[in-house]
Amino acid sequence: DEEFVGSRHRETRGHTKQRKLQQKCGDLIRTIRDPEKPNTLEELEVVTESCVEVQEINEEDYLVIIRFTPTVPHCSLATLIGLCLRVKLQRCLPFKHKLEIYISEGTHSTEEDINKQINDKERVAAAMENPNLREIVEQCVLEPD
């Protein structure tokens, strides 16, 4: 019986840590600004707390999955928003993680292409080498005063 209680306690502790990490991710992405509007992604309901999922890979590593919803099905900025999410989380997450970012299923006309693009290290690196694109991303991920 004690063994059962012990494993259950560990499970709860792990779950609590995942919730905290999920909230941390949510707090980080909610302040990202939309590339075209003065609003944050949270205000536009592009991201919500429920769009963040954190899974434990092992004691040191976590898989963070973000599913965001573009404002319109043909949103031309979906890739850029994905890039902003990736940059902000990679910079600010205080724990080891693997990051996967997707468009919520069925919310964008080219979601498969965009999902491939924003989860491809080479393409992300290439995009961030473009000074204009980098400038936009920097403006979007800037912490509000």
The first five atom37 places (N, CA, C, CB, O) and aatype in JSON, in Angstrom:
{
  "aatype": [3, 6, 6, 13, 19, 7, 15, 1, 8, 1, 6, 16, 1, 7, 8, 16, 11, 5, 1, 11, 10, 5, 5, 11, 4, 7, 3, 10, 9, 1, 16, 9, 1, 3, 14, 6, 11, 14, 2, 16, 10, 6, 6, 10, 6, 19, 19, 16, 6, 15, 4, 19, 6, 19, 5, 6, 9, 2, 6, 6, 3, 18, 10, 19, 9, 9, 1, 13, 16, 14, 16, 19, 14, 8, 4, 15, 10, 0, 16, 10, 9, 7, 10, 4, 10, 1, 19, 11, 10, 5, 1, 4, 10, 14, 13, 11, 8, 11, 10, 6, 9, 18, 9, 15, 6, 7, 16, 8, 15, 16, 6, 6, 3, 9, 2, 11, 5, 9, 2, 3, 11, 6, 1, 19, 0, 0, 0, 12, 6, 2, 14, 2, 10, 1, 6, 9, 19, 6, 5, 4, 19, 10, 6, 14, 3],
  "atom_mask": [
    [1, 1, 1, 1, 1],
    [1, 1, 1, 1, 1],
    [1, 1, 1, 1, 1],
    [1, 1, 1, 1, 1],
    [1, 1, 1, 1, 1],
    [1, 1, 1, 0, 1],
    [1, 1, 1, 1, 1],
    [1, 1, 1, 1, 1],
    [1, 1, 1, 1, 1],
    [1, 1, 1, 1, 1],
    [1, 1, 1, 1, 1],
    [1, 1, 1, 1, 1],
    [1, 1, 1, 1, 1],
    [1, 1, 1, 0, 1],
    [1, 1, 1, 1, 1],
    [1, 1, 1, 1, 1],
    [1, 1, 1, 1, 1],
    [1, 1, 1, 1, 1],
    [1, 1, 1, 1, 1],
    [1, 1, 1, 1, 1],
    [1, 1, 1, 1, 1],
    [1, 1, 1, 1, 1],
    [1, 1, 1, 1, 1],
    [1, 1, 1, 1, 1],
    [1, 1, 1, 1, 1],
    [1, 1, 1, 0, 1],
    [1, 1, 1, 1, 1],
    [1, 1, 1, 1, 1],
    [1, 1, 1, 1, 1],
    [1, 1, 1, 1, 1],
    [1, 1, 1, 1, 1],
    [1, 1, 1, 1, 1],
    [1, 1, 1, 1, 1],
    [1, 1, 1, 1, 1],
    [1, 1, 1, 1, 1],
    [1, 1, 1, 1, 1],
    [1, 1, 1, 1, 1],
    [1, 1, 1, 1, 1],
    [1, 1, 1, 1, 1],
    [1, 1, 1, 1, 1],
    [1, 1, 1, 1, 1],
    [1, 1, 1, 1, 1],
    [1, 1, 1, 1, 1],
    [1, 1, 1, 1, 1],
    [1, 1, 1, 1, 1],
    [1, 1, 1, 1, 1],
    [1, 1, 1, 1, 1],
    [1, 1, 1, 1, 1],
    [1, 1, 1, 1, 1],
    [1, 1, 1, 1, 1],
    [1, 1, 1, 1, 1],
    [1, 1, 1, 1, 1],
    [1, 1, 1, 1, 1],
    [1, 1, 1, 1, 1],
    [1, 1, 1, 1, 1],
    [1, 1, 1, 1, 1],
    [1, 1, 1, 1, 1],
    [1, 1, 1, 1, 1],
    [1, 1, 1, 1, 1],
    [1, 1, 1, 1, 1],
    [1, 1, 1, 1, 1],
    [1, 1, 1, 1, 1],
    [1, 1, 1, 1, 1],
    [1, 1, 1, 1, 1],
    [1, 1, 1, 1, 1],
    [1, 1, 1, 1, 1],
    [1, 1, 1, 1, 1],
    [1, 1, 1, 1, 1],
    [1, 1, 1, 1, 1],
    [1, 1, 1, 1, 1],
    [1, 1, 1, 1, 1],
    [1, 1, 1, 1, 1],
    [1, 1, 1, 1, 1],
    [1, 1, 1, 1, 1],
    [1, 1, 1, 1, 1],
    [1, 1, 1, 1, 1],
    [1, 1, 1, 1, 1],
    [1, 1, 1, 1, 1],
    [1, 1, 1, 1, 1],
    [1, 1, 1, 1, 1],
    [1, 1, 1, 1, 1],
    [1, 1, 1, 0, 1],
    [1, 1, 1, 1, 1],
    [1, 1, 1, 1, 1],
    [1, 1, 1, 1, 1],
    [1, 1, 1, 1, 1],
    [1, 1, 1, 1, 1],
    [1, 1, 1, 1, 1],
    [1, 1, 1, 1, 1],
    [1, 1, 1, 1, 1],
    [1, 1, 1, 1, 1],
    [1, 1, 1, 1, 1],
    [1, 1, 1, 1, 1],
    [1, 1, 1, 1, 1],
    [1, 1, 1, 1, 1],
    [1, 1, 1, 1, 1],
    [1, 1, 1, 1, 1],
    [1, 1, 1, 1, 1],
    [1, 1, 1, 1, 1],
    [1, 1, 1, 1, 1],
    [1, 1, 1, 1, 1],
    [1, 1, 1, 1, 1],
    [1, 1, 1, 1, 1],
    [1, 1, 1, 1, 1],
    [1, 1, 1, 1, 1],
    [1, 1, 1, 0, 1],
    [1, 1, 1, 1, 1],
    [1, 1, 1, 1, 1],
    [1, 1, 1, 1, 1],
    [1, 1, 1, 1, 1],
    [1, 1, 1, 1, 1],
    [1, 1, 1, 1, 1],
    [1, 1, 1, 1, 1],
    [1, 1, 1, 1, 1],
    [1, 1, 1, 1, 1],
    [1, 1, 1, 1, 1],
    [1, 1, 1, 1, 1],
    [1, 1, 1, 1, 1],
    [1, 1, 1, 1, 1],
    [1, 1, 1, 1, 1],
    [1, 1, 1, 1, 1],
    [1, 1, 1, 1, 1],
    [1, 1, 1, 1, 1],
    [1, 1, 1, 1, 1],
    [1, 1, 1, 1, 1],
    [1, 1, 1, 1, 1],
    [1, 1, 1, 1, 1],
    [1, 1, 1, 1, 1],
    [1, 1, 1, 1, 1],
    [1, 1, 1, 1, 1],
    [1, 1, 1, 1, 1],
    [1, 1, 1, 1, 1],
    [1, 1, 1, 1, 1],
    [1, 1, 1, 1, 1],
    [1, 1, 1, 1, 1],
    [1, 1, 1, 1, 1],
    [1, 1, 1, 1, 1],
    [1, 1, 1, 1, 1],
    [1, 1, 1, 1, 1],
    [1, 1, 1, 1, 1],
    [1, 1, 1, 1, 1],
    [1, 1, 1, 1, 1],
    [1, 1, 1, 1, 1],
    [1, 1, 1, 1, 1],
    [1, 1, 1, 1, 1]
  ],
  "atom_positions": [
    [[0.81, -1.21, 0.0], [0.0, 0.0, 0.0], [0.85, 1.27, 0.0], [-0.92, 0.0, 1.21], [0.59, 2.22, -0.74]],
    [[1.89, 1.27, 0.86], [2.76, 2.45, 0.91], [3.39, 2.75, -0.43], [3.85, 2.24, 1.95], [3.51, 3.9, -0.84]],
    [[3.78, 1.67, -1.13], [4.4, 1.84, -2.44], [3.43, 2.54, -3.39], [4.84, 0.48, -3.02], [3.83, 3.43, -4.14]],
    [[2.18, 2.14, -3.37], [1.15, 2.73, -4.22], [1.01, 4.22, -3.92], [-0.2, 2.01, -4.02], [0.99, 5.05, -4.83]],
    [[0.93, 4.55, -2.64], [0.8, 5.95, -2.22], [2.02, 6.75, -2.7], [0.65, 6.06, -0.69], [1.88, 7.88, -3.18]],
    [[3.21, 6.16, -2.56], [4.44, 6.84, -2.98], [4.44, 7.14, -4.47], [0.0, 0.0, 0.0], [4.78, 8.25, -4.87]],
    [[4.06, 6.17, -5.29], [4.06, 6.4, -6.74], [2.99, 7.41, -7.11], [3.83, 5.08, -7.5], [3.16, 8.2, -8.03]],
    [[1.89, 7.38, -6.38], [0.82, 8.33, -6.66], [1.24, 9.74, -6.31], [-0.44, 7.95, -5.9], [0.92, 10.7, -7.01]],
    [[1.99, 9.86, -5.19], [2.49, 11.18, -4.78], [3.43, 11.74, -5.84], [3.23, 11.08, -3.41], [3.35, 12.92, -6.19]],
    [[4.33, 10.89, -6.36], [5.25, 11.32, -7.42], [4.48, 11.79, -8.64], [6.21, 10.17, -7.81], [4.82, 12.81, -9.26]],
    [[3.44, 11.04, -8.98], [2.62, 11.38, -10.14], [1.99, 12.76, -9.96], [1.53, 10.31, -10.38], [2.01, 13.58, -10.88]],
    [[1.44, 13.01, -8.79], [0.79, 14.29, -8.5], [1.82, 15.42, -8.57], [0.12, 14.26, -7.11], [1.56, 16.48, -9.14]],
    [[2.99, 15.17, -7.98], [4.04, 16.18, -8.0], [4.43, 16.5, -9.44], [5.28, 15.7, -7.2], [4.6, 17.67, -9.8]],
    [[4.57, 15.46, -10.27], [4.9, 15.65, -11.67], [3.82, 16.45, -12.38], [0.0, 0.0, 0.0], [4.12, 17.33, -13.19]],
    [[2.57, 16.12, -12.08], [1.44, 16.8, -12.71], [1.41, 18.28, -12.31], [0.11, 16.12, -12.32], [1.14, 19.15, -13.14]],
    [[1.69, 18.56, -11.04], [1.73, 19.94, -10.55], [2.82, 20.72, -11.27], [1.96, 19.98, -9.01], [2.63, 21.87, -11.67]],
    [[3.98, 20.07, -11.45], [5.08, 20.74, -12.14], [4.68, 21.03, -13.59], [6.37, 19.86, -12.09], [4.96, 22.11, -14.11]],
    [[4.03, 20.07, -14.24], [3.59, 20.28, -15.62], [2.61, 21.45, -15.71], [2.95, 19.0, -16.19], [2.68, 22.25, -16.64]],
    [[1.68, 21.54, -14.74], [0.72, 22.66, -14.72], [1.47, 23.99, -14.6], [-0.29, 22.51, -13.54], [1.16, 24.96, -15.29]],
    [[2.47, 24.02, -13.71], [3.26, 25.25, -13.53], [3.98, 25.63, -14.81], [4.27, 25.08, -12.39], [4.0, 26.79, -15.19]],
    [[4.57, 24.63, -15.47], [5.29, 24.89, -16.71], [4.31, 25.34, -17.79], [6.05, 23.62, -17.17], [4.63, 26.21, -18.61]],
    [[3.14, 24.75, -17.79], [2.1, 25.13, -18.75], [1.7, 26.59, -18.54], [0.85, 24.2, -18.62], [1.56, 27.35, -19.5]],
    [[1.53, 26.98, -17.27], [1.18, 28.38, -16.96], [2.31, 29.32, -17.35], [0.87, 28.54, -15.46], [2.06, 30.41, -17.87]],
    [[3.55, 28.9, -17.11], [4.71, 29.71, -17.47], [4.71, 29.96, -18.98], [6.05, 29.01, -17.03], [4.91, 31.09, -19.44]],
    [[4.49, 28.9, -19.76], [4.44, 29.03, -21.22], [3.3, 29.97, -21.62], [4.26, 27.64, -21.9], [3.46, 30.84, -22.48]],
    [[2.15, 29.78, -21.0], [0.99, 30.61, -21.29], [1.27, 32.08, -21.0], [0.0, 0.0, 0.0], [0.91, 32.97, -21.77]],
    [[1.92, 32.32, -19.86], [2.26, 33.7, -19.49], [3.22, 34.32, -20.51], [2.89, 33.73, -18.08], [3.11, 35.51, -20.83]],
    [[4.14, 33.52, -21.0], [5.12, 34.04, -21.97], [4.48, 34.38, -23.31], [6.23, 33.03, -22.19], [4.79, 35.41, -23.9]],
    [[3.58, 33.52, -23.79], [3.04, 33.76, -25.13], [1.85, 34.71, -25.16], [2.63, 32.46, -25.75], [1.53, 35.28, -26.21]],
    [[1.19, 34.89, -24.02], [-0.01, 35.75, -24.04], [0.32, 37.21, -24.34], [-0.73, 35.67, -22.7], [-0.53, 37.95, -24.82]],
    [[1.57, 37.63, -24.07], [1.95, 39.03, -24.28], [2.54, 39.29, -25.66], [2.94, 39.46, -23.22], [2.86, 40.44, -25.99]],
    [[2.71, 38.24, -26.47], [3.25, 38.45, -27.82], [2.25, 39.3, -28.6], [3.52, 37.08, -28.56], [1.04, 39.05, -28.58]],
    [[2.77, 40.3, -29.29], [1.89, 41.19, -30.06], [1.63, 40.63, -31.44], [2.51, 42.59, -30.17], [2.47, 39.93, -32.01]],
    [[0.47, 40.95, -31.97], [0.14, 40.58, -33.34], [1.01, 41.41, -34.28], [-1.4, 40.79, -33.63], [1.22, 42.6, -34.03]],
    [[1.52, 40.81, -35.36], [2.38, 41.57, -36.28], [1.69, 42.77, -36.95], [2.9, 40.65, -37.35], [2.36, 43.72, -37.35]],
    [[0.36, 42.73, -37.09], [-0.35, 43.81, -37.79], [-1.18, 44.71, -36.9], [-1.23, 43.22, -38.83], [-1.43, 45.87, -37.23]],
    [[-1.6, 44.18, -35.77], [-2.52, 44.94, -34.9], [-1.82, 45.31, -33.6], [-3.8, 44.14, -34.61], [-0.8, 44.71, -33.26]],
    [[-2.36, 46.28, -32.88], [-1.73, 46.67, -31.6], [-2.06, 45.67, -30.48], [-2.19, 48.07, -31.19], [-1.58, 45.84, -29.36]],
    [[-2.86, 44.65, -30.77], [-3.3, 43.71, -29.76], [-2.29, 42.58, -29.51], [-4.63, 43.12, -30.15], [-1.42, 42.31, -30.33]],
    [[-2.46, 41.94, -28.35], [-1.64, 40.75, -28.08], [-2.36, 39.54, -28.69], [-1.41, 40.55, -26.52], [-3.53, 39.6, -29.03]],
    [[-1.61, 38.45, -28.81], [-2.2, 37.22, -29.35], [-3.32, 36.71, -28.45], [-1.12, 36.13, -29.51], [-4.29, 36.11, -28.93]],
    [[-3.19, 36.95, -27.14], [-4.26, 36.53, -26.23], [-5.53, 37.36, -26.46], [-3.79, 36.67, -24.76], [-6.63, 36.8, -26.49]],
    [[-5.38, 38.66, -26.62], [-6.55, 39.52, -26.84], [-7.29, 39.12, -28.11], [-6.13, 40.99, -26.93], [-8.51, 39.23, -28.18]],
    [[-6.55, 38.66, -29.11], [-7.16, 38.26, -30.38], [-7.61, 36.8, -30.36], [-6.17, 38.49, -31.53], [-8.13, 36.28, -31.35]],
    [[-7.4, 36.13, -29.22], [-7.75, 34.72, -29.03], [-7.01, 33.8, -30.01], [-9.24, 34.53, -29.2], [-7.51, 32.74, -30.38]],
    [[-5.81, 34.23, -30.41], [-4.94, 33.38, -31.23], [-4.32, 32.32, -30.32], [-3.82, 34.25, -31.96], [-4.14, 31.17, -30.71]],
    [[-4.0, 32.74, -29.09], [-3.53, 31.8, -28.06], [-4.38, 31.92, -26.82], [-2.04, 32.05, -27.72], [-4.85, 33.01, -26.47]],
    [[-4.59, 30.79, -26.16], [-5.31, 30.75, -24.88], [-4.5, 29.84, -23.97], [-6.81, 30.24, -25.06], [-3.57, 29.18, -24.43]],
    [[-4.85, 29.8, -22.7], [-4.1, 28.93, -21.8], [-4.27, 27.46, -22.21], [-4.56, 29.13, -20.35], [-3.36, 26.65, -22.02]],
    [[-5.42, 27.13, -22.76], [-5.67, 25.73, -23.13], [-4.94, 25.3, -24.41], [-7.16, 25.51, -23.32], [-4.97, 24.12, -24.76]],
    [[-4.28, 26.23, -25.09], [-3.55, 25.87, -26.31], [-2.15, 25.36, -26.0], [-3.46, 27.07, -27.26], [-1.41, 24.96, -26.9]],
    [[-1.78, 25.36, -24.71], [-0.45, 24.92, -24.29], [-0.55, 23.54, -23.65], [0.18, 25.94, -23.31], [-1.37, 23.31, -22.77]],
    [[0.31, 22.64, -24.1], [0.36, 21.31, -23.51], [1.81, 21.04, -23.14], [-0.2, 20.21, -24.49], [2.72, 21.31, -23.93]],
    [[2.04, 20.51, -21.94], [3.39, 20.18, -21.51], [3.41, 18.7, -21.13], [3.86, 21.08, -20.33], [2.62, 18.25, -20.31]],
    [[4.34, 17.96, -21.75], [4.48, 16.54, -21.42], [5.9, 16.31, -20.93], [4.16, 15.64, -22.66], [6.85, 16.88, -21.45]],
    [[6.03, 15.47, -19.92], [7.35, 15.16, -19.39], [7.99, 14.11, -20.29], [7.26, 14.67, -17.91], [7.41, 13.05, -20.52]],
    [[9.19, 14.38, -20.79], [9.94, 13.41, -21.57], [10.72, 12.54, -20.58], [10.89, 14.1, -22.61], [10.67, 11.31, -20.63]],
    [[11.45, 13.22, -19.69], [12.11, 12.57, -18.55], [12.23, 13.64, -17.47], [13.55, 11.95, -18.95], [11.67, 14.72, -17.62]],
    [[12.95, 13.36, -16.41], [12.96, 14.32, -15.29], [13.52, 15.68, -15.64], [13.76, 13.75, -14.17], [13.19, 16.68, -14.99]],
    [[14.35, 15.74, -16.67], [14.99, 17.01, -17.02], [14.36, 17.69, -18.22], [16.45, 16.78, -17.28], [14.47, 18.9, -18.38]],
    [[13.69, 16.92, -19.07], [13.22, 17.43, -20.35], [11.7, 17.39, -20.48], [13.84, 16.65, -21.47], [11.04, 16.47, -20.01]],
    [[11.19, 18.41, -21.13], [9.75, 18.48, -21.36], [9.47, 18.75, -22.82], [9.1, 19.55, -20.48], [10.25, 19.42, -23.51]],
    [[8.35, 18.24, -23.28], [7.87, 18.55, -24.62], [6.78, 19.59, -24.44], [7.34, 17.26, -25.37], [5.79, 19.36, -23.74]],
    [[6.96, 20.73, -25.09], [5.97, 21.8, -25.04], [5.29, 21.86, -26.4], [6.63, 23.19, -24.67], [5.94, 22.03, -27.43]],
    [[3.97, 21.7, -26.39], [3.21, 21.75, -27.64], [2.27, 22.95, -27.58], [2.4, 20.42, -27.88], [1.49, 23.1, -26.64]],
    [[2.36, 23.79, -28.59], [1.49, 24.96, -28.68], [0.61, 24.78, -29.91], [2.32, 26.3, -28.77], [1.1, 24.47, -30.99]],
    [[-0.69, 24.97, -29.74], [-1.61, 24.97, -30.89], [-2.3, 26.33, -30.92], [-2.68, 23.78, -30.8], [-3.1, 26.65, -30.04]],
    [[-1.98, 27.12, -31.94], [-2.57, 28.46, -32.01], [-3.61, 28.53, -33.13], [-1.48, 29.52, -32.22], [-3.59, 27.74, -34.07]],
    [[-4.49, 29.5, -33.01], [-5.59, 29.65, -33.95], [-5.5, 31.01, -34.64], [-6.95, 29.5, -33.24], [-5.74, 32.04, -34.0]],
    [[-5.15, 31.03, -35.94], [-5.09, 32.31, -36.66], [-6.48, 32.98, -36.66], [-4.6, 32.1, -38.12], [-7.5, 32.3, -36.54]],
    [[-6.5, 34.29, -36.79], [-7.78, 35.02, -36.74], [-8.65, 34.71, -37.94], [-7.53, 36.52, -36.66], [-9.88, 34.75, -37.84]],
    [[-8.05, 34.41, -39.1], [-8.81, 34.05, -40.3], [-8.16, 32.84, -40.97], [-8.89, 35.27, -41.3], [-6.95, 32.65, -40.84]],
    [[-8.94, 32.01, -41.7], [-8.42, 30.78, -42.31], [-7.33, 30.98, -43.36], [-9.53, 30.03, -42.92], [-6.62, 30.04, -43.7]],
    [[-7.18, 32.21, -43.88], [-6.15, 32.45, -44.89], [-5.12, 33.46, -44.38], [-6.79, 32.95, -46.21], [-4.46, 34.13, -45.16]],
    [[-5.01, 33.55, -43.06], [-4.1, 34.51, -42.43], [-2.69, 34.39, -43.0], [-4.07, 34.29, -40.9], [-2.06, 33.34, -42.9]],
    [[-2.22, 35.48, -43.6], [-0.9, 35.47, -44.22], [0.22, 35.55, -43.18], [-0.77, 36.64, -45.21], [1.39, 35.35, -43.5]],
    [[-0.15, 35.85, -41.95], [0.86, 36.03, -40.91], [1.01, 34.81, -40.01], [0.51, 37.22, -40.08], [1.76, 34.85, -39.03]],
    [[0.31, 33.73, -40.33], [0.35, 32.54, -39.46], [1.77, 32.02, -39.25], [-0.52, 31.43, -40.07], [2.14, 31.65, -38.14]],
    [[2.57, 32.0, -40.32], [3.95, 31.53, -40.19], [4.74, 32.46, -39.28], [4.63, 31.43, -41.58], [5.52, 32.01, -38.44]],
    [[4.54, 33.75, -39.45], [5.23, 34.74, -38.63], [4.83, 34.62, -37.16], [4.93, 36.16, -39.14], [5.67, 34.73, -36.27]],
    [[3.56, 34.39, -36.91], [3.08, 34.21, -35.53], [3.74, 32.96, -34.92], [1.52, 34.08, -35.48], [4.19, 32.98, -33.77]],
    [[3.8, 31.89, -35.7], [4.47, 30.67, -35.24], [5.93, 30.93, -34.9], [0.0, 0.0, 0.0], [6.45, 30.41, -33.91]],
    [[6.57, 31.72, -35.72], [7.97, 32.09, -35.5], [8.11, 32.9, -34.2], [8.5, 32.91, -36.7], [9.03, 32.66, -33.42]],
    [[7.22, 33.83, -33.97], [7.24, 34.63, -32.74], [7.07, 33.73, -31.51], [6.12, 35.71, -32.78], [7.78, 33.89, -30.52]],
    [[6.14, 32.79, -31.59], [5.92, 31.87, -30.47], [7.2, 31.08, -30.18], [4.74, 30.89, -30.79], [7.62, 30.95, -29.03]],
    [[7.82, 30.57, -31.25], [9.04, 29.77, -31.1], [10.16, 30.6, -30.49], [9.48, 29.21, -32.47], [10.81, 30.15, -29.54]],
    [[10.4, 31.8, -31.02], [11.5, 32.65, -30.55], [11.3, 33.0, -29.07], [11.6, 33.93, -31.39], [12.23, 32.88, -28.27]],
    [[10.11, 33.43, -28.73], [9.83, 33.84, -27.34], [10.05, 32.68, -26.37], [8.39, 34.37, -27.22], [10.69, 32.84, -25.33]],
    [[9.51, 31.51, -26.71], [9.64, 30.37, -25.8], [11.08, 29.86, -25.73], [8.72, 29.24, -26.25], [11.56, 29.53, -24.65]],
    [[11.76, 29.8, -26.86], [13.15, 29.34, -26.83], [14.02, 30.26, -25.97], [13.72, 29.27, -28.26], [14.91, 29.79, -25.27]],
    [[13.75, 31.54, -26.03], [14.54, 32.49, -25.25], [14.21, 32.47, -23.77], [14.35, 33.88, -25.79], [15.09, 32.62, -22.92]],
    [[12.94, 32.28, -23.47], [12.5, 32.55, -22.1], [12.22, 31.34, -21.22], [11.29, 33.36, -22.16], [12.15, 31.47, -20.0]],
    [[12.07, 30.17, -21.81], [11.75, 29.01, -20.97], [12.97, 28.63, -20.13], [11.3, 27.82, -21.83], [14.06, 28.41, -20.66]],
    [[12.77, 28.54, -18.8], [13.9, 28.29, -17.91], [14.19, 26.79, -17.71], [13.64, 28.93, -16.57], [14.91, 26.42, -16.79]],
    [[13.64, 25.94, -18.57], [13.88, 24.5, -18.41], [14.18, 23.89, -19.78], [12.67, 23.8, -17.74], [13.86, 24.48, -20.81]],
    [[14.79, 22.71, -19.77], [15.12, 22.04, -21.02], [13.83, 21.55, -21.67], [16.1, 20.86, -20.79], [12.97, 20.96, -21.02]],
    [[13.72, 21.82, -22.96], [12.46, 21.48, -23.62], [12.64, 21.22, -25.11], [11.45, 22.59, -23.42], [13.61, 21.66, -25.73]],
    [[11.69, 20.51, -25.64], [11.55, 20.35, -27.08], [10.25, 21.07, -27.39], [11.54, 18.79, -27.56], [9.27, 20.93, -26.67]],
    [[10.25, 21.84, -28.45], [9.11, 22.69, -28.74], [8.46, 22.29, -30.06], [9.54, 24.15, -28.79], [9.13, 22.16, -31.08]],
    [[7.16, 22.1, -30.02], [6.41, 21.83, -31.24], [5.27, 22.84, -31.32], [5.86, 20.35, -31.28], [4.51, 23.02, -30.36]],
    [[5.17, 23.49, -32.46], [4.14, 24.52, -32.63], [3.29, 24.17, -33.84], [4.78, 25.93, -32.79], [3.8, 23.89, -34.92]],
    [[2.0, 24.18, -33.62], [1.07, 23.83, -34.7], [-0.08, 24.83, -34.76], [0.53, 22.42, -34.5], [-0.4, 25.5, -33.78]],
    [[-0.67, 24.89, -35.93], [-1.91, 25.63, -36.08], [-3.03, 24.68, -35.65], [-2.12, 26.15, -37.56], [-3.0, 23.5, -36.01]],
    [[-3.99, 25.18, -34.91], [-5.12, 24.34, -34.5], [-5.75, 23.72, -35.73], [-6.18, 25.17, -33.7], [-5.98, 24.4, -36.74]],
    [[-6.03, 22.43, -35.65], [-6.52, 21.7, -36.8], [-7.78, 22.34, -37.41], [-6.82, 20.27, -36.41], [-8.74, 22.68, -36.71]],
    [[-7.73, 22.49, -38.73], [-8.9, 23.01, -39.44], [-9.11, 24.51, -39.38], [0.0, 0.0, 0.0], [-10.16, 25.0, -39.79]],
    [[-8.11, 25.26, -38.86], [-8.31, 26.71, -38.72], [-7.54, 27.52, -39.75], [-7.9, 27.15, -37.34], [-7.6, 28.75, -39.74]],
    [[-6.81, 26.85, -40.65], [-6.05, 27.58, -41.67], [-5.99, 26.78, -42.95], [-4.63, 27.89, -41.17], [-5.88, 25.55, -42.93]],
    [[-6.07, 27.49, -44.08], [-6.12, 26.82, -45.38], [-4.83, 26.08, -45.74], [-6.42, 27.84, -46.45], [-4.88, 25.1, -46.49]],
    [[-3.68, 26.53, -45.23], [-2.42, 25.84, -45.54], [-1.71, 25.38, -44.27], [-1.48, 26.77, -46.35], [-0.49, 25.45, -44.17]],
    [[-2.49, 24.89, -43.3], [-1.91, 24.55, -41.99], [-0.78, 23.53, -42.07], [-2.99, 24.02, -41.09], [0.2, 23.64, -41.32]],
    [[-0.88, 22.54, -42.96], [0.18, 21.52, -43.05], [1.52, 22.14, -43.43], [-0.21, 20.45, -44.06], [2.54, 21.85, -42.82]],
    [[1.5, 22.99, -44.46], [2.73, 23.65, -44.91], [3.31, 24.52, -43.8], [2.46, 24.5, -46.16], [4.52, 24.51, -43.55]],
    [[2.45, 25.27, -43.15], [2.91, 26.18, -42.1], [3.47, 25.38, -40.92], [1.77, 27.1, -41.62], [4.51, 25.74, -40.37]],
    [[2.79, 24.31, -40.53], [3.28, 23.46, -39.44], [4.68, 22.93, -39.75], [2.31, 22.29, -39.19], [5.55, 22.9, -38.88]],
    [[4.89, 22.5, -41.0], [6.21, 21.99, -41.41], [7.25, 23.1, -41.27], [6.17, 21.45, -42.88], [8.34, 22.89, -40.74]],
    [[6.89, 24.28, -41.76], [7.81, 25.4, -41.77], [8.23, 25.83, -40.37], [7.19, 26.56, -42.49], [9.42, 26.02, -40.11]],
    [[7.26, 25.99, -39.47], [7.6, 26.52, -38.14], [8.2, 25.47, -37.2], [6.36, 27.1, -37.5], [8.6, 25.8, -36.09]],
    [[8.27, 24.23, -37.66], [8.91, 23.19, -36.85], [10.19, 22.67, -37.51], [7.95, 22.03, -36.62], [10.73, 21.64, -37.1]],
    [[10.67, 23.39, -38.52], [11.88, 23.02, -39.24], [13.01, 23.96, -38.82], [11.65, 23.06, -40.79], [13.01, 25.14, -39.15]],
    [[13.99, 23.41, -38.08], [15.08, 24.23, -37.54], [15.79, 25.08, -38.58], [16.1, 23.34, -36.87], [16.06, 26.26, -38.35]],
    [[16.1, 24.48, -39.75], [16.83, 25.21, -40.79], [16.0, 26.38, -41.3], [17.19, 24.28, -41.96], [16.51, 27.49, -41.48]],
    [[14.72, 26.13, -41.54], [13.87, 27.2, -42.07], [13.66, 28.31, -41.06], [12.51, 26.63, -42.51], [13.58, 29.49, -41.42]],
    [[13.56, 27.94, -39.79], [13.42, 28.94, -38.73], [14.69, 29.79, -38.65], [13.13, 28.27, -37.36], [14.63, 31.01, -38.56]],
    [[15.85, 29.12, -38.69], [17.13, 29.84, -38.64], [17.27, 30.78, -39.84], [18.32, 28.84, -38.61], [17.7, 31.93, -39.69]],
    [[16.9, 30.3, -41.01], [16.98, 31.12, -42.22], [16.07, 32.34, -42.11], [16.61, 30.29, -43.47], [16.45, 33.45, -42.47]],
    [[14.88, 32.13, -41.61], [13.92, 33.23, -41.45], [14.48, 34.29, -40.5], [12.56, 32.71, -40.92], [14.35, 35.49, -40.75]],
    [[15.12, 33.84, -39.42], [15.65, 34.78, -38.43], [16.92, 35.5, -38.92], [15.95, 34.04, -37.14], [17.36, 36.46, -38.3]],
    [[17.49, 35.02, -40.02], [18.64, 35.72, -40.61], [18.18, 36.88, -41.48], [19.5, 34.76, -41.43], [18.98, 37.76, -41.83]],
    [[16.91, 36.89, -41.84], [16.36, 37.98, -42.65], [16.13, 39.18, -41.72], [15.02, 37.54, -43.37], [15.31, 39.11, -40.81]],
    [[16.87, 40.29, -41.96], [16.79, 41.43, -41.03], [15.37, 41.99, -40.86], [17.7, 42.52, -41.49], [14.99, 42.36, -39.76]],
    [[14.61, 42.07, -41.95], [13.25, 42.62, -41.85], [12.36, 41.73, -41.0], [12.64, 42.79, -43.24], [11.61, 42.2, -40.14]],
    [[12.45, 40.44, -41.25], [11.65, 39.48, -40.51], [12.04, 39.48, -39.04], [11.8, 38.07, -41.11], [11.19, 39.45, -38.15]],
    [[13.36, 39.5, -38.81], [13.85, 39.49, -37.43], [13.34, 40.71, -36.67], [15.39, 39.44, -37.39], [12.94, 40.61, -35.51]],
    [[13.36, 41.86, -37.32], [12.88, 43.09, -36.71], [11.4, 42.98, -36.3], [13.07, 44.27, -37.68], [11.01, 43.42, -35.22]],
    [[10.59, 42.4, -37.19], [9.16, 42.22, -36.88], [9.0, 41.28, -35.69], [8.41, 41.66, -38.12], [8.23, 41.55, -34.77]],
    [[9.72, 40.17, -35.72], [9.65, 39.2, -34.62], [10.05, 39.87, -33.3], [10.56, 37.97, -34.9], [9.38, 39.7, -32.28]],
    [[11.15, 40.64, -33.32], [11.63, 41.32, -32.11], [10.56, 42.26, -31.55], [12.92, 42.11, -32.4], [10.34, 42.32, -30.34]],
    [[9.89, 43.0, -32.44], [8.82, 43.92, -32.0], [7.66, 43.14, -31.38], [8.3, 44.76, -33.2], [7.08, 43.58, -30.39]],
    [[7.33, 42.0, -31.94], [6.21, 41.22, -31.46], [6.49, 40.56, -30.1], [5.86, 40.16, -32.47], [5.6, 40.46, -29.26]],
    [[7.72, 40.11, -29.9], [8.04, 39.39, -28.65], [8.52, 40.31, -27.52], [9.1, 38.35, -28.91], [8.73, 39.86, -26.4]],
    [[8.7, 41.58, -27.83], [9.14, 42.55, -26.82], [8.19, 42.54, -25.63], [9.21, 43.96, -27.43], [6.97, 42.56, -25.79]],
    [[8.76, 42.5, -24.44], [7.91, 42.53, -23.24], [7.26, 43.9, -23.1], [8.74, 42.19, -21.96], [7.91, 44.93, -23.28]],
    [[5.96, 43.9, -22.77], [5.29, 45.2, -22.57], [5.87, 45.88, -21.32], [3.74, 45.03, -22.42], [6.3, 45.22, -20.38]],
    [[5.88, 47.21, -21.34], [6.46, 47.96, -20.2], [5.59, 47.86, -18.97], [6.65, 49.43, -20.56], [5.92, 48.43, -17.93]]
  ]
}
